[in-house]
Amino acid sequence: MIVTRRCAERVALALFLGITTLGYMPRTHLAALAATLIVLLGAAAPAASADSGDIGYQDQDFTGFSSSVSPGPSGTKPESKLWFNDGSWWAVMYEKVSDDFHIFKLDGATQQWSDTGVAVDDRDNTLADALSVGSTLYIASHVMKEDSTGIAGNPSRLYRYTYSGGTYSLDTGFPVNINDTSSESLVIDRDSAGELWATWTGLNGSSQPVVWVASSSCAATCVWSAPVQLSTNVIAADDISSLVAFGGKIGVMWSDQAADATMWFAVHDSSGWAAPEAAISGTSLADDHINLKADASGRVFAATKTALGGTAVVQLLVRTAAGLWVKHPFGDVGGSSSSLTRAIVVLDSTTAHVFMTKPDTGGTIVEKTLPISSADTDGTTPGASVERIKDADALKMNNATSTKQVVTSGLVVLATNKKTDVTPNIRNYWHYSSSAVVDVTPPVLASAGIVGSKLTLTYGEPLDSGSVPAASAYVVKVNGVAVTVNVLSVSGSLVRLSMLAPVVSGDVVTIGYTPGAAPVQDLAGNDAAPLTNQAVANTTAAGTAFDLIPTGDSTFSLVTTNSGLTTNFFAAIDDGIATPDDDTTYVHNNATAAGGQDGSLVVTLTDMPSNFTAMSTLKIDVRARMIARVDDDTLLYAQIVKADGTTPLSAEALVATNPGPTNWATISNLAFTGLVAGTKADWDGAKLKLRWDWVQKGSGPDNGNRLRVTATELHA
């Protein structure tokens, strides 16, 4: 029995509703019940992404997480949400049913996160930093305040867990408070003597933002020292701090954008705090981006960001074992200050892996690497940028996070995709795993079917949309006779083809396929097997309507505008392929001489179906958007004319007035009237003509008046 997470949530909700009719149940009890249900029912996060162009693995959504925390639950930059223990990767992640943070475990074979049911913080506007030391796990959780002006009465908490028998359990007496204020970030680490340290930025007694540090021996109990102000300058409210244990010492780095544009680093050893060192200093060289790691030799690696452009936007600063600072530019050549952001660094025995968001508005998590053997050489250029986590349909990936540990068993990076300008909002965890199981299984054909002129091959897994076979790779026969087809698209798990003429009910259809230069293949690059006279299920019903243009999904038709220019025109509205609404594929009217802006386009009808004479109705679908002054009108008309471009084959119909003034609008099933009877020869080469008029009603200038059309279909 397979039970989905959604199913488990509904069961939990049903039980909740039932319980509430019987009496009150505390929130903590309900949360535990919901978490237990998910574990018992076997609900796990969704597995790998299924859309073409995606990279990495899509995990559970975090809908319900506090919208006031803009980085999402994988932030912030200095913090680590993951760790490796007992042969598995673990993470502190938001669990939406209980509305709490829990400890999750990654199945290395399936690349699925499962909720262990072990709770962390029940405050959903919190972020965490995790430190795993042997069988002990420390998680510091703080209320998130997006600058250094924290609010008292919102304590940061330390949770301590013991690992035994394959699971974590919270130690008695925990959590304990580290401080009593919210903060943008809070980072912990433990020195070689077993002392636990924490740093954050917040206000001093004069309400000025500064850097704080505290410590605790954290033996039987974890009583924290009074915070010590580490920065001598008043920093900017936007500045942050982080810390790292290295070579028997503790180092704290903070950004100082207000006083001296410096990334400072202070070292604590048995003698106390040394005077802060300038890791990097100069105009625009300090920014509130810090992520620290250390290797066994005592080097400190700091992924930082500057306000510079070009190759210097992200810097990997390295403090050598001798205490000297060197820097390595990680920004893309020719990039700008907005090209890369929120860098983190993860170390293995030979390589420093730097993961960054590109661009800084959210998009894709990319990786660049630097050999540790080159770390002490100033200015060493890193390796090329490689995309690691990407949602091709919603490019808002951000806030990569991983582990404090030097990794020895692969590498896992977690991020979140948070796109809120769509409905419904997209809020998903994603992850990259360098140790994921390699897919060597070819995609298997699950079914083949045809309706009218559309033939669809469905495979059992997502396909590479960038590998599209030529039409010559396919041999389609109708009643034993080969017919011409076009390959239209490879998308998701589907290969779509179109017939020049639709089949009718009862036709016997087969398809053959021979792989060529651009074969059907899955996202791992495995080629699909050839097909020989594969039966195609013909589900075309008698009298079924069919599209005339496009001839099938995702076809590109050659369109001529009123200015005589031609353009490729995406023409698929209701065929299961999303029409692009990004203003990159459309035609619009061209300005004429004095009278305003009128326009037209024509699409030629070719190889009309032989049974077209039985059609009593033709209908049109149009996807359009008006960009015009609100006090004017733009009218869109449609008509079918003969090949001469003028003789009517139908009456002209008004399609829409001012379609989609704010977004693209779809006008469907507008029927033509006055169809002219004729033969197939009369209709082959006929043209569908779209015409629009701009009617000036106001008295202002006509600048910016446009009507854009991005798709059209004619069907019978």
C-alpha positions in Angstrom: 0.0 0.0 0.0 1.4 3.4 -1.0 0.2 6.3 1.1 1.1 9.8 0.0 2.0 12.7 2.2 -1.2 14.5 1.1 -3.1 11.4 2.1 -1.5 11.4 5.5 -2.3 15.1 6.0 -5.9 14.5 5.2 -6.0 11.6 7.7 -4.4 13.9 10.3 -7.0 16.6 9.5 -9.9 14.1 9.7 -8.7 12.9 13.1 -8.2 16.5 14.2 -11.8 17.3 13.2 -13.0 14.3 15.0 -11.0 15.1 18.1 -12.2 18.7 18.2 -15.8 17.5 18.3 -15.0 15.5 21.4 -12.9 18.0 23.3 -9.8 20.1 23.4 -6.4 18.6 22.4 -3.2 20.6 23.0 -1.4 21.8 19.9 1.7 19.9 20.9 -0.3 16.7 21.2 -1.9 17.3 17.8 1.4 18.0 16.2 2.8 14.8 17.6 -0.2 12.9 16.3 0.2 14.4 12.8 3.9 13.6 12.7 3.3 10.1 13.9 0.6 9.5 11.3 3.0 10.6 8.5 5.7 8.3 9.8 3.3 5.3 10.3 1.6 5.8 7.0 5.0 5.8 5.2 4.5 9.3 3.8 7.7 10.7 2.3 8.6 13.8 0.4 8.2 13.6 -3.3 11.2 12.1 -5.1 13.1 13.5 -8.0 11.8 16.3 -10.1 9.7 15.3 -13.1 9.8 18.3 -15.4 12.1 18.7 -18.3 15.0 21.0 -17.6 14.9 20.5 -13.8 18.1 19.7 -12.0 18.3 18.1 -8.6 15.5 16.6 -6.5 12.2 18.3 -5.6 11.2 17.7 -1.9 8.2 18.6 0.2 6.6 22.0 0.1 6.9 24.3 3.1 3.5 26.1 2.7 2.6 27.5 6.1 6.1 28.6 7.0 6.1 32.2 8.1 5.9 34.5 5.1 7.7 37.2 7.2 10.9 35.2 7.0 11.9 36.1 3.4 14.9 33.7 3.0 12.7 30.7 3.4 13.4 27.8 5.8 16.8 27.0 4.2 18.2 30.4 5.2 20.3 32.2 6.3 23.7 32.5 4.7 26.0 31.6 7.7 23.8 28.7 8.9 24.0 25.0 8.3 20.8 22.9 8.2 22.4 19.5 7.3 24.7 16.9 8.8 26.0 13.4 8.1 25.8 10.7 10.7 25.7 6.9 10.8 25.8 6.5 7.0 22.9 8.9 6.3 22.3 12.6 5.7 20.0 14.4 8.1 18.4 17.9 8.1 16.3 20.2 10.2 13.3 21.1 8.0 9.9 22.6 8.3 7.0 20.1 8.5 3.7 21.8 7.4 1.2 19.4 9.0 2.4 20.0 12.5 3.6 23.6 11.6 6.9 22.8 13.4 10.5 22.1 12.5 11.5 18.4 12.7 14.6 16.2 12.0 14.4 14.6 8.6 16.5 11.7 7.2 17.5 11.3 3.5 17.2 7.9 1.9 20.3 7.7 -0.3 18.7 5.1 -2.7 15.4 7.0 -3.4 16.7 10.5 -2.6 13.6 11.1 -0.5 13.5 12.9 2.8 11.4 11.2 5.5 10.2 12.9 8.7 11.6 11.2 11.8 8.9 12.8 13.9 11.6 14.3 16.2 10.5 17.9 16.9 12.8 20.9 17.0 11.3 24.3 17.3 7.5 24.9 17.2 7.9 28.5 16.3 7.4 28.7 12.5 9.2 32.1 12.2 12.5 30.6 13.3 15.7 29.5 11.5 18.3 27.0 12.7 21.9 26.1 12.7 22.9 22.5 13.2 26.2 21.0 14.6 26.8 17.2 14.7 29.6 15.9 17.0 29.7 12.1 17.2 26.5 11.0 18.8 25.6 14.5 20.0 23.5 16.9 17.9 23.2 20.6 18.7 20.6 22.7 17.0 20.5 26.4 17.7 17.1 28.0 16.7 16.4 31.7 16.7 13.4 34.0 15.8 14.3 35.6 12.5 14.6 39.4 12.4 15.9 40.6 9.0 18.5 43.0 10.4 20.7 43.6 13.5 17.9 45.3 15.4 16.7 42.3 17.3 13.6 42.4 19.5 13.9 41.3 23.2 11.6 38.6 24.5 12.3 36.3 21.6 15.0 34.0 22.9 17.3 31.9 20.8 17.2 28.3 21.9 19.7 25.5 22.0 18.4 21.9 21.5 20.7 19.0 22.3 19.9 15.5 21.0 21.6 12.1 21.6 21.7 9.6 18.7 21.1 5.9 19.6 19.5 3.0 17.9 19.1 4.8 14.6 17.2 7.8 16.0 17.6 11.1 17.8 16.1 11.9 21.2 16.0 15.3 22.9 18.2 15.4 26.1 16.5 16.1 29.4 16.5 19.8 30.3 16.5 21.0 26.7 16.0 23.4 25.1 17.8 26.1 26.9 18.0 29.8 26.0 21.2 31.2 24.5 20.0 34.8 24.6 16.7 36.8 24.8 16.6 38.4 21.4 15.6 37.8 17.8 18.4 38.1 15.1 19.0 37.8 11.4 21.3 34.8 11.9 22.8 32.8 14.8 25.7 30.3 14.4 27.2 27.8 16.8 30.4 25.7 16.8 32.4 23.8 19.4 36.1 24.2 20.1 38.6 21.5 20.8 38.2 21.8 24.5 34.5 21.1 24.2 33.3 24.7 24.7 30.2 25.7 22.7 30.2 29.1 21.1 27.4 31.2 19.5 27.5 34.6 17.7 24.8 36.9 16.4 24.3 40.7 15.7 22.0 42.8 17.8 21.6 46.1 19.7 23.8 47.3 22.5 22.6 49.4 25.5 22.7 52.4 23.3 20.4 50.8 20.7 23.3 50.5 18.2 23.9 47.3 16.1 27.0 45.4 17.2 28.4 41.8 17.1 27.8 39.5 20.1 29.4 36.3 21.2 28.6 33.9 24.1 29.9 30.5 25.2 28.9 27.5 27.3 30.8 24.4 28.5 27.5 22.6 27.8 28.4 19.5 29.9 25.6 18.3 32.2 23.7 21.5 31.5 24.2 24.3 29.0 24.3 27.6 30.9 25.4 30.4 28.6 27.8 33.2 29.6 26.6 36.8 29.4 27.1 38.0 25.8 30.3 39.9 25.0 30.3 42.7 22.5 33.0 41.7 20.0 32.9 44.5 17.4 34.5 47.9 18.4 32.6 49.7 15.6 28.9 50.3 15.3 28.0 48.2 12.3 25.2 48.6 9.8 21.8 47.2 10.7 22.2 44.9 7.6 25.5 43.3 8.9 25.8 39.8 10.2 28.4 37.5 11.9 29.4 33.9 11.9 32.0 31.7 13.6 34.0 28.6 13.1 36.2 26.2 15.2 39.7 25.8 13.7 43.1 24.6 14.9 42.0 24.5 18.5 40.6 28.1 18.3 37.4 29.9 17.6 37.2 32.5 14.9 34.3 35.0 14.4 33.8 36.9 11.2 31.5 39.9 10.7 30.8 42.4 8.0 31.2 46.1 8.7 29.6 48.0 5.9 29.0 51.2 8.0 32.4 52.2 9.4 35.2 50.9 7.3 34.0 48.5 4.5 35.9 45.5 6.1 35.3 41.9 6.7 36.7 41.4 10.2 37.9 38.2 11.8 38.6 37.8 15.5 40.4 34.8 17.0 39.9 33.3 20.5 42.4 30.9 22.0 43.5 30.1 25.6 44.8 33.7 26.0 41.4 35.3 25.1 40.4 37.4 22.1 43.1 38.7 19.8 42.7 42.0 18.0 40.5 41.6 14.9 42.1 41.0 11.6 41.0 42.5 8.3 40.2 39.5 6.1 39.4 41.9 3.2 39.0 45.7 3.3 38.3 48.4 0.8 35.6 50.3 -1.0 32.6 48.0 -1.6 34.4 44.9 -0.4 32.2 44.2 2.7 28.7 42.8 2.3 26.4 40.8 4.7 27.3 37.4 3.1 29.4 35.1 5.2 29.7 31.3 5.3 32.7 29.7 7.2 34.3 26.3 7.2 37.7 25.0 8.4 39.9 22.0 7.4 42.1 19.7 9.5 45.2 21.8 8.8 43.8 24.9 10.5 42.8 26.8 7.3 39.6 28.9 7.5 37.5 29.2 4.3 35.1 32.2 4.1 32.6 32.5 1.3 31.8 36.2 1.1 30.2 38.7 -1.2 31.3 42.2 -2.3 29.4 45.0 -3.8 31.7 44.9 -6.8 30.8 43.6 -10.3 32.6 41.3 -12.7 34.8 38.5 -11.4 34.9 39.9 -7.8 31.2 39.7 -6.8 31.8 36.5 -4.7 35.1 35.9 -3.0 36.4 32.8 -1.3 38.7 34.2 1.4 41.2 31.7 2.9 43.1 32.2 6.1 46.2 30.0 5.8 47.5 27.9 8.6 50.2 30.6 9.0 47.5 33.2 9.6 47.7 35.1 6.3 44.5 36.0 4.3 44.4 35.3 0.5 41.4 35.7 -1.8 39.9 33.9 -4.8 37.4 35.5 -7.1 34.3 33.3 -7.7 32.1 35.8 -9.7 31.3 35.0 -13.3 33.6 36.7 -15.8 31.6 39.6 -17.3 29.0 39.4 -14.7 27.6 42.2 -12.6 27.1 42.8 -8.9 23.7 41.0 -9.2 24.9 37.9 -10.9 25.8 35.7 -7.9 24.8 35.8 -4.3 24.3 33.8 -1.0 27.4 31.7 -1.3 28.2 28.8 1.0 31.4 26.7 1.1 31.6 23.0 1.8 34.9 21.1 2.1 36.0 17.6 1.3 39.6 16.3 1.7 40.7 17.7 -1.7 38.2 20.4 -2.8 36.4 23.5 -1.7 32.9 23.5 -3.1 31.2 26.9 -3.4 27.4 26.9 -4.0 25.8 30.2 -5.1 22.5 31.6 -6.2 22.4 32.9 -9.8 21.1 35.5 -10.3 20.7 37.3 -7.0 16.9 37.6 -7.5 16.7 33.9 -7.2 17.1 31.4 -10.0 19.5 28.4 -10.0 22.0 27.1 -7.4 25.3 26.7 -9.2 28.6 25.3 -8.0 32.2 26.3 -8.5 35.2 24.4 -7.0 38.7 25.2 -6.0 41.4 22.6 -5.2 42.5 22.9 -1.6 46.1 22.4 -2.9 45.6 25.9 -4.5 43.9 27.5 -1.5 47.0 29.3 -0.2 47.8 30.9 -3.6 46.2 34.3 -3.8 43.9 34.9 -6.8 43.5 31.4 -8.0 40.7 31.1 -10.5 38.1 28.5 -9.6 36.6 25.9 -11.9 33.7 26.5 -14.3 30.1 27.1 -13.0 27.9 24.0 -12.9 24.1 24.1 -12.4 23.2 21.9 -9.4 19.6 22.8 -8.4 17.1 24.2 -10.8 13.3 24.3 -11.2 13.0 25.2 -14.9 9.4 26.3 -14.6 9.9 28.6 -11.6 13.4 30.1 -11.5 13.4 31.3 -7.9 15.8 28.8 -6.2 17.8 30.4 -3.4 19.5 30.0 0.0 21.7 27.0 -0.4 22.7 25.3 2.9 24.7 22.2 3.8 26.9 20.9 6.6 29.6 22.2 8.8 31.5 18.9 8.5 34.3 18.1 6.1 32.4 15.6 3.9 33.7 12.1 3.2 30.6 10.3 1.8 29.3 12.4 -1.0 27.8 15.9 -0.7 24.2 17.0 -0.2 23.0 20.7 -0.5 19.5 21.8 0.4 17.8 24.9 -1.1 14.3 26.4 -1.3 12.2 27.6 -4.3 9.9 30.4 -3.3 8.0 32.0 -6.1 5.1 34.1 -4.9 4.1 36.0 -8.0 2.1 33.0 -9.3 -1.1 31.4 -8.1 -0.8 29.1 -6.2 2.5 30.2 -4.7 5.4 27.8 -5.2 7.2 26.9 -1.9 9.3 23.8 -2.2 12.5 22.3 -0.7 14.9 21.0 -3.3 18.3 19.2 -2.9 21.4 18.2 -4.8 23.2 15.0 -4.0 26.6 14.1 -5.5 26.1 10.5 -4.2 22.7 9.9 -5.8 22.2 6.5 -7.4 23.1 6.7 -11.1 20.2 6.0 -13.5 21.2 3.5 -16.1 17.7 2.3 -17.1 16.4 3.4 -20.5 13.0 5.0 -20.7 10.2 2.5 -21.4 7.2 3.2 -23.7 4.1 3.0 -21.5 1.4 3.7 -24.2 0.9 5.1 -27.7 -2.4 6.8 -28.7 -3.9 9.0 -31.4 -6.9 11.3 -31.5 -7.6 13.0 -34.8 -4.3 14.4 -36.0 -2.4 14.1 -32.7 -0.3 11.1 -31.9 1.2 10.9 -28.4 3.9 8.5 -27.1 3.9 8.2 -23.3 7.1 7.0 -21.5 7.4 5.8 -17.9 9.7 8.7 -16.8 10.6 12.3 -17.6 12.4 12.9 -20.9 15.1 15.3 -22.0 13.2 18.0 -23.9 16.4 19.1 -25.6 16.8 15.8 -27.5 14.1 15.9 -30.1 14.2 13.2 -32.9 13.8 14.2 -36.6 10.5 13.3 -38.3 12.4 10.7 -40.3 13.0 8.7 -37.2 9.4 7.7 -37.2 7.3 5.6 -39.6 3.6 6.0 -39.0 1.2 3.8 -41.0 -2.6 4.3 -41.3 -4.3 1.1 -42.5 -0.9 -0.1 -43.7 -0.1 3.0 -45.7 2.8 5.2 -44.5 1.8 8.8 -43.8 3.8 11.9 -43.2 4.2 13.2 -39.7 5.9 16.1 -37.9 7.6 15.7 -34.5 6.3 18.5 -32.4 7.7 18.3 -29.0 9.3 16.2 -26.2 8.0 17.4 -22.9 7.7 15.8 -19.5 7.2 12.1 -20.3 5.5 12.7 -23.6 6.6 12.7 -27.3 4.0 14.4 -29.4 3.7 14.1 -33.2 1.2 15.4 -35.7 -0.4 14.0 -38.8 -0.9 16.1 -41.9 -4.5 14.8 -42.0 -6.4 13.4 -39.0 -7.4 9.8 -38.8 -11.1 8.8 -38.4 -12.7 6.3 -36.1 -11.7 2.7 -37.0 -8.4 3.5 -38.7 -5.6 1.1 -37.7 -2.5 3.0 -36.8 1.1 1.7 -36.1 4.3 3.5 -35.4 8.0 2.6 -35.9 10.9 4.5 -34.4 14.7 4.3 -35.2 17.0 6.3 -32.9 19.1 8.9 -34.7 21.3 11.9 -33.9 18.8 13.3 -31.3 17.2 10.2 -29.8 14.4 10.0 -27.2 16.2 9.8 -23.9 15.6 10.3 -20.2 17.2 13.0 -18.1 20.1 10.7 -17.3 20.9 10.4 -21.0 19.6 6.8 -21.5 18.3 6.2 -25.0 14.8 4.8 -25.5 14.6 1.5 -27.5 13.5 1.3 -31.1 9.9 0.6 -32.0 8.7 -1.7 -34.8 5.1 -1.5 -35.9 4.0 -0.6 -32.4 0.2 -0.5 -32.2 -1.3 2.9 -31.6 -4.6 3.1 -29.8 -7.0 5.1 -32.0 -9.6 6.7 -29.7 -10.9 9.1 -32.4 -14.7 9.1 -32.1 -17.0 9.6 -35.1 -17.5 13.3 -35.7 -14.7 14.3 -33.3 -13.5 17.9 -33.7 -10.0 18.4 -34.8 -7.5 21.2 -35.1 -6.7 22.6 -38.5 -3.9 24.9 -37.2 -1.8 24.0 -35.5 -1.6 20.5 -36.9 -0.7 19.3 -33.4 0.8 20.3 -30.1 3.6 22.8 -30.0 3.8 23.4 -33.7 5.4 26.6 -35.0 3.5 28.2 -37.8 5.0 30.8 -40.1 3.1 34.0 -39.6 3.1 37.1 -41.8 2.3 40.5 -40.3 0.8 43.5 -42.0 4.3 44.9 -42.5 5.3 41.9 -44.6 7.6 40.5 -41.9 7.4 36.8 -41.0 7.9 35.3 -37.6 7.7 31.9 -35.9 4.5 31.8 -33.9 3.8 29.4 -31.1 0.4 28.0 -31.7 -0.9 25.7 -29.0 -3.6 26.7 -26.5 -5.6 23.8 -25.3 -3.3 20.9 -26.3 -1.7 20.3 -22.9 1.4 22.5 -23.5 1.7 25.8 -21.7 1.8 28.8 -23.9 4.7 31.1 -22.9 3.5 34.3 -21.3 6.9 35.9 -21.0 6.6 38.3 -23.9 9.3 36.5 -25.8 7.1 34.8 -28.4 4.3 37.0 -29.9 3.4 39.2 -32.8 2.0 42.6 -32.4 0.5 45.4 -34.5 2.7 47.7 -36.4 2.1 51.5 -36.6 0.6 52.8 -39.8 0.7 56.3 -41.1 -1.5 58.9 -39.5 -4.6 57.0 -38.2 -3.2 55.2 -35.3 -2.1 51.6 -35.0 -3.9 49.0 -36.9 -2.4 45.6 -37.7 -3.0 42.1 -39.0 -1.4 38.7 -39.4 -2.3 35.8 -41.6 -1.7 32.1 -41.1 -1.9 29.8 -44.2 -4.1 26.7 -44.1 -2.4 23.8 -45.8 -3.4 20.2 -46.5 -6.9 20.6 -45.2 -8.6 17.3 -44.2 -10.4 15.5 -47.0 -13.6 15.4 -45.0 -13.6 19.1 -44.4 -16.8 19.5 -46.5 -18.8 17.9 -43.7 -17.9 20.7 -41.4 -20.7 23.1 -40.7 -18.7 25.1 -38.1 -15.2 26.4 -37.7 -14.1 27.8 -34.4 -11.1 29.8 -33.3 -9.1 30.1 -30.1 -6.9 33.1 -29.6 -4.5 34.0 -26.8 -3.9 37.8 -26.7 -3.0 40.7 -24.5 -3.7 44.4 -25.0 -1.1 47.0 -23.9 -2.9 50.3 -24.4 -4.2 53.4 -22.7 -7.2 52.7 -20.6 -9.3 55.4 -22.3 -8.9 53.8 -25.8 -10.2 50.5 -27.3 -8.4 47.8 -29.3 -10.7 45.5 -31.3 -9.6 42.1 -32.5 -11.3 40.5 -35.6 -10.9 37.1 -37.3 -11.9 36.0 -40.8 -11.0 33.2 -43.3 -10.1 34.2 -46.8 -9.0 32.5 -50.0 -5.4 32.0 -51.0 -5.6 35.4 -52.8 -5.8 37.0 -49.3 -9.0 39.0 -50.0 -11.9 36.7 -51.1 -13.9 35.8 -48.0 -14.6 32.2 -47.1 -16.4 33.3 -43.9 -17.8 36.4 -42.4 -15.5 38.6 -40.2 -16.1 38.0 -36.5 -15.3 40.2 -33.6 -13.0 38.1 -31.3 -12.5 40.5 -28.4 -12.4 44.1 -27.3 -9.4 45.0 -25.1 -8.4 41.4 -24.3 -6.3 40.8 -21.2 -5.5 44.4 -20.2 -3.3 43.1 -17.3 -2.5 39.4 -18.3 -2.7 37.2 -21.3 -6.4 36.2 -22.0 -7.6 33.1 -23.9 -10.7 33.5 -26.1 -12.1 30.1 -26.9 -14.5 28.6 -29.3 -15.6 31.7 -31.2 -17.7 30.3 -34.1 -17.4 31.7 -37.7 -20.5 32.3 -39.7 -21.2 32.4 -43.4 -18.9 29.6 -44.3 -18.5 29.2 -48.1 -19.1 25.7 -49.5 -16.2 24.4 -51.6 -13.9 21.6 -52.4 -10.7 20.7 -50.7 -8.8 22.5 -53.5 -10.7 25.7 -52.7 -9.6 25.6 -49.0 -6.0 24.4 -49.3 -3.9 27.6 -49.2 -6.7 29.6 -47.6 -5.7 32.0 -44.9 -6.8 32.8 -41.4 -6.6 36.5 -41.0 -6.5 38.3 -37.6 -7.0 42.0 -37.8 -7.1 44.6 -35.0 -8.2 48.2 -34.9 -7.1 50.8 -32.4 -10.0 53.2 -31.7 -8.9 56.4 -30.1 -11.4 57.6 -27.5 -9.2 59.8 -25.4 -7.3 62.9 -26.4 -3.8 62.0 -25.2 -0.8 60.7 -27.2 -1.0 57.3 -28.7 2.4 56.1 -27.4 2.5 52.5 -26.2 -0.7 51.3 -27.7 -0.2 47.6 -28.6 -2.0 44.4 -29.1 0.0 41.2 -28.8 -1.1 37.7 -30.0 0.9 34.8 -28.8 -1.1 31.8 -30.0 -4.0 30.9 -32.2 -5.9 27.6 -33.1 -8.5 26.9 -35.7 -10.5 23.8 -35.2 -13.6 22.0 -36.5 
